[in-house]
């Protein structure tokens, strides 16, 4: 199959001997010359029932044309599938097919597939190579970059995992053409996050171009994917294992993870929960005097313009607190929040429970 293809950006995540490229382009899956980014002769492609009919054959054809042997592992779709049972299904397939340490795992899908495949690669035979081929906007702008891998537990999201960097990230923007609108919006949450915590100029650009992004304008999407990857790669370079700075990438996530766990994994998409979580974190930032009323309103308006919810579900104040107490950022039982002080600069801090409850009361509603 031949298609006009183009590379928009070729970035590097600089981590010494573990450095790797992020290739962002159009129709990369059709080009055999990109197979060299996937090491080894044997490749196990992990994907799901939604992505497999769209892209699995094309990727397999590309890799086999380059002389590689492919095994496909197709899992059910959804955040609720990011669990130990599906992790074991990956291991079962690898062992049944006698995959060795030279086998490369390829994650073909969104954030759930990327996280699970990366965790499987980190732990199978104590570590085998893996490559990210993200097919959702959320995965292309955020979760495929940086080496955070995990599965969910009923008591907490992403609490069981490993830091394990891929060999490369190949982001084919053509895959976004088949993305449901709800998934597109979910990805835009992480894009907005990058502007809010680090780059006010980018935030302003998003305000001016959200209509084009929602309409899937190629140039606009290519720009936000590249800029998001640049921001994420720079943060990861400075703090690979989240000992400090990298935690700012969790802006909106403390509230967001509570929404996901409280509603049941899969009810809200991760990006939807993060979008609403950013509105809540902006409210809390404003109440502490860190963020102006105008910038708080700008964040809410931009999240809404991206088609994301801005009213949080009513989980009950006690349940909210219980869920937020299960978070990797917390220390000594204190809930840690990523807040804005001001827009474009993030801080990590605890907050008084009384003030937190005021934000919860202000942001929770009956809308879904």
N, C-alpha and C positions, 0 to 999 in steps of 0.2 A: 504494500500500500504506500502510495507516495502522497504527500501533502506539503503545501508550502509551510515551511517552518522557520521560526526565527528565535534567536536567543535575545531576551531583553536585558538580562543581567547575569553575571557570573561573579558571585561573591565568595568570600572565604570566611569561615568561622575559625579564627586563629587561636588554636589551643596546642601549640607546639607540635609534637609528633602525632597528636590526635586531631590536627586541623583537617577540615574537609570543605569541599565546595558546595555552594547552593546555586544550582543552575535554574534560572527562571526563563521560560520560553513557551512558545506555542507549537503544538504538535510534536513534542519531544518523543512521545510514545511510538511514533511512526518511524523514527530515525535510528537505524542500526548503529550509526556512529556514536550514539549515546550509551550503547551497551558497555563501553569500556569503563563507565563510571560504576558498573556493578561487577565487583571482582569475582574471580573463581569460575569454575566450569559448571558447578552445580548450584541451582538457585531454587529456593522454596518461596513461592509467592503467597503471602497471606492477604486475603481480601474478604469481602462480605457479599451477601446475596444481592445487594443492590448494585454494587460496583462491578462485580464479576461479569454480568452480561454485557456491560458497556465497554470495559477496557481490558479484561483479562486476556482475551485472545490476541489483541493487538500487542500487548506487552510480551506475551509468550512468543508470538511470531518474531518480534524484534530480537528477543534474546536468543531464540533458536537459530535465527539467521546469522547471529554472531557466534554460533557454535556452542551455545550453552544448553544444558539439560534442565528442564523446568518441572517442578512439582507444584501443584496448586492446592492450597488449603483454604476452603471457603467457609466462613463462619456466618452466623446470623447477625443481622444489623441492629445497632442500637446501643445507647449508653448502658442499658441494663445488662448487655451481653459482655461488658468489660469485667469479667469475673474469673475466678480460679478454674471453673469448669472449662471455659473456652481456652484458657492458658494451657490446660492439660490436653485439650484437643490438638493444639499446635504441637506439643511435645509428643503426643501419640503418633501423629503423622510423620514427624521427623524420625522417630525411633523405628516405626514400621518400615520406613523407606531407607533405613540405614544411613541417614544423613550424618556426615562427619564434620570435623572442625573446619573444613574448607568450604562447607556449604554456606552460601550467603542467603540470609532471610531478606525478603523484600516486602515492605509494607505498602500495599496498594489500596488506598482508601483514605478515610478521614482520621480524626484524632484518636478514636477508639482503636482502630486497627493499628495505627502508628504506635500508640502507647503499649498495646499488648504484644505486638511483634517485637518491639524494642526490648521489652522485659523478657520475652522468650529468648531473644538473641543474647541478652546479658547473662542468662542463666543456663542455657543449653550447653552442655559440655564446658561449663564455666566461661562461656563467651565465644560467640561466632560473629562474623561480620554481618552487618545489616545496612540496608539502604532504604531511605524514605522516598516514596513516590506519592505525595499527598494529592488527593483529588477533591478536597473541599477547600473553600476559602479559609476557614478557620485553621485547618492543618497547614495550608501554604503560608499563612502569615504568622503562625505562632507555634503550634504544637509539634510540627515536624523538625523544628530547629532547636538545638540546645541539649538534647540527650536526656530529657526527663521521661522516664518510662514507668508504667505502673498499671495495676488493676485496682478496681474498687472493692471495698468491703462494705457489708450492710451498715456498719457503724461509722464509716468515713470514706470520703472520696480520695483516691490516689494515695492511700496510706501505705500500700505495699508496693514497692518498686525499687528502681535503681537508676543512678546516673550512668548512662551508657551512650556514647556518641555514635552516630551513624558514620558510614564511610562517605556518603554523599546524600544530598537532598535534590531531587529532580522534580521541579514544580512545573507541570504542563498546564498552562492557563486555559487551554482548549477544553479541559475537563470541567471547567466551571459552567460551560454551556448547558450541561445536563443537570446542574445543581438546582434543587427546589428553592423557591424564593425564601422560604423560612430558613434554609441552611445558609443561603447567601447572607441574610441578615445576621445570623449567628456569627459568621466569620467577621462581619463588620464590627462586632463588639470588641474583638481583640485589636482591630485596627484603631478604633477610637481610643482604646486603652493606651496604645503606644504614644499617640499624640498627647493625651492627658498627662502622662507621667513624665515625659521627656522633651517633647517637641511641640511647642505652642504654634509654630509656623505650620507644621503638618496638621495640627488640630484645626487651624483656620482654613487650610486647604480643604479639609474634609467637609467643613461647614459649607464651603462654596461649591463643592463637587458631589455632594451626597446623591443628588438626582441622577447624575451620570453613573455613579457606582450602582445604584439600585436598578438602573437600566442596563447594567453589564457592559458599559463602554470599555472596549479592550484596552485603550491607552490608560484610562483611569484605574482600571483594575491592576494593570501591570505596574503602575506607579505605586499603588498602596502595598502591593505584595513586596516590591523591591525595598521600599522605605521601611516597612515593618521588619523585614528580614535584616536590614542594616542595623536597625535599633536593637533587635533581639540579639543578633550576633555580637554586637559591641558589649552589651550587658553580660552575655555568657562568657565572653573573652575575659572580662574583668572579675567575674565571680561564677565559675562553672558550677560549684556545688551549693550555691545559695546560702553562703555563710553570712551574707550581708546584702549588698546592693541588689542581687538578682531577685530578692523577695519583692522588690517594687513591681515586678511583672505580675504580681498577684493582686494588683489594684482591682477592687470589685469582687475578688474571688472568695474572700471570707464570707461575705453575705451570699455570694453566688453558690458556693458549695453547700451552704446550709439550705438554700432553696432546692437544689438538686436532690439532696438526701432527704429533706423533709417532705417533698412532694412525691418522692419515689423516682429513682434513676430512669430517665427517658421521658418523663412527663414534660419537663422543660428541657430544651436543648441547652448544652453547656453555655453557648454564646448568649442565649436569652437570659439565663441566670446571671451571667457576668454583666450584661448590659444593665439589668435591673440593679445588680450589686454596685455598679459604678454610681448610679443615681443615689443609692443609699449612702455610699462612702462620701460622695460629694456633699450630701446633706449633713453628715456627721462632721466633715471638714469645715463646713460653714458654721455649724453650731459651736465649734471650738475656736472660731475666729481665724481660721487658716485660709479660708476661701471666700471670695466676695460673693454676694448674692447674684451678681451678674454672671459670674463664671459658673456658679452652681446651676443657674438657669440654662446657660449655654450647653452644659453637659447633658442635662435632661432633654433639651430640645434636639441635640444631635443623636442621642440614643433613640429618641422617638422617631426622628427622621429616617433612621436606619431600619425602621420596622420592628423595633424591639420593645418589650414591655417596660414600662417605667413605674408600675404599681406592683408592690411585692405581695405575695400570697400571705394570708393570715394563718401563720403556723402556731400562734400563741407565743407570748413573750418568753415564757419559760422554755418552750421547745426551741425557739430561736437561739437562746443562750446556750442550751445544752448542745445543739448542733455546732455552734461556733466554737465551743470549747474543744472540739475534735478537729484540730487544724495544725498542720506541720509547723506553722510560724510561731505557735504559742510557746511561752516559756513560763515555767513555774505556776501553771494554772491560769495565767493571765492571757486573755484574748488579745492578740496583736492585730492591728489594722494597718493597711496601707492607705494613707490619706494624702491629700494634696495641700501643699503649703508653699506657694500658691499653685495655680494651674501651671503645669509643665515641670513641677518639682514634687517628688513624692517622699514621704517620710514613713517610717515604721514605728508605731507607737501603741501603747495601751490607752484605753479611755475609761472614764468613770462609768460604771454600769447604769447609773441614773440617766446620764446623757445618752447612752446607747439606747435605753428604753424609749427616750423621747424621739429619737430618730426612727426606731421601729414603729412607734405609734403614728408618726407623720407619714411614713412611706408605705405602710401596709394598707391594703384596701380589699374590696371584694372583686375587683376586675381581675381577669386572668390574661 
